[in-house]
Amino acid sequence: MFKHKLICAALGAALLGAGSAQGGVSAEEAAQLKSTLTPLGGERAANKDGSIPAWTGGLTKAAAGKAMGDIPLELFAGDKPLYQVTAQNAGEHAALLSEGTRALLQKYPDSFRLDVYPTRRTAAAPQGVYDNVAKNATRCSTTDGGYSLQGCIGGTPFPIPKTGVEVMWNYLMRVEAPSIEYRFKNIVGNADGSHTLATRNEIAFQYPQYYDGATPESWSGEYAILRFNTLEPPFKAGESLVIRDSIDQKSARQAWQYLVGQRRVRRAPTVAYDTPDFVASGANYFDEVQGLFGSLDRYEWKLVGKQEMLVPYNNNGFIGAPLKNALARHHLNPDHVRWERHRVWVVEATVAPGKRHAVPKRRYYLDEDTWLVVLMDGYDAEGKLWRTTQVTPFVVPSIPATLIKTATVFNLQANTMSIIQALNEEDFKVVPPKPETYFTGDAVAAEASR
């Protein structure tokens, strides 16, 4: 468990392109967070046929059985799939499938499938988050046409969103522990079905808005800071990257990179957007890490609405599988991926006027209970589906929170995939925060010189 203070200033739901913030939701509407809506903004009630149950508080107690650090690996071990979705019966379930999921079923009809399990609404957060999200509903606001926030320091800024950009800010400001450390591998899936280790890394991630006692006055506005070191392969071992992301669009991302061959730290302004991710041998773009990573300003964001879909969920068991078992030739091994029926927000992103991006249109699917990106489809300049992302959320009851790290990006045209931040056979721990000076280029340079 962790505690924090979340105090937000004036709220307005700023429409993209608008010159000033609009008014927030009324106190009467915000009161739904204590009645018909969960404290983070999901619908409390079950769906019509009961396939999505009512939310009853989520999973907050430590689970028994095997664990990888703070991640329990045997959640709902007795559950069996209710049914399977295959290329042969996909038509029967088409309304519940994203275009990317349908494309994978069609592309790999003999190996890719969805094992659909009972829906478990495990989402939870500390009581302090719940208390303060209720305040966010009427007092948090966007600025700079929606691309910056003001007044907010943590939790869900817009539990009752009115615009697409608000939904995406809910993801960027998702519930996290103040400080975590873990190791991960980036794996490239080649067109011939073989797999190649791009890098193995260790990383420290901190979320300053969740520091104990944080206030708007004490908080810098940086919502995610990280530093990682590459462990493998040998020719890349020792490389480091520091990233600091801010709610202020004027300084949305600062990054520094240390290259062993050059033996120096340099600013890395291109570690963002559609720059190929060198940590993954260029097999994905930097803003595809963890489903979405970095500034929102390259796109206009349209809120399509909410619908029921089959999405990856509660995938602690996937993390617990040995990596060789977790992967099939061209996709994740369906034997180890848990899919469930959930309500998701759908947001479409199109390149903003005067901006550019290699993926001109994207469609994001975000879980209503956690605001996590669970699926993403990307389209080329001709409007054809080009890439699709699957994210595998997992539950950490000791925080409590549902988190995501691993994202698998499929390039449907090149027949490749990139498994980003695979946690299998690694470690994950909630740890005390480090001094923020650890997350600087100077600290990396000092350590490299020793």
Secondary structure, DSSP 4 states (H G I P E B T S, - for coil): -------------PPTT-SSPPP---HHHHGGGGTTB-TTS-B-S--TTSSSPPP-S---SPPPS-EETTEES-TTTT---SEEE-TTTGGGGGGGS-HHHHHHHHHSTTT--EEEPPP-------HHHHHHHHHHHHH-EEEGGGTEEES--SS-S-SS--SHHHHHHHHHT----SEEEEEEEEEEE-TTS-EEEEEEEEEEEE-GGGSTT--TTT--SEEEEEEEEEEESTTTTT-EEEEEEES-GGG-EEEEEEETTTTEEEE-TTSSTTSB-GGGTTSSBGGGGGG--S--TTEEEEEEEEEEEEEE--THHHHHS-HHHHB-SSSB-GGG--EEEEEEEEEEEEEPTT---SS-EEEEEEETTT--EEEEEEE-TTS-EEEEEEE--EEETTTTEEE---EEEEETTTTEEEEEEE-TTS-EEE-PPPPGGGSSHHHHHHHHH-
